[in-house]
Amino acid sequence: MKLSLGARSILLFVFSCVLLLVLTLFESLLSGLSLTTERIISAVLLILPGLLGSIFGAMSLRRKELPRWVAILGMLLNGVFVLFHIFLLSFAG
């Protein structure tokens, strides 16, 4: 089954949400790590998939794949998710 880039973008958003849930559930295990290590883990697991999802959405729009709303939705959801976590990591730690 071949997915369009817009569908991959949505799937990466769902994957980011699942990783956020897993990180929240197992946050007590991360308490022994340094703050820098926690930030790196959060950046890799939360920001990186969202960035890839935004890139896939933009590539889908550039290739003019149909339906276009899937690519736009994927870009918006991933973009908001990434921006929120970038601000969260930069201000709250």
Helices and strands as residue ranges (DSSP letters): H 5-25, G 27-30, H 35-42, I 43-47, H 48-63, H 68-91
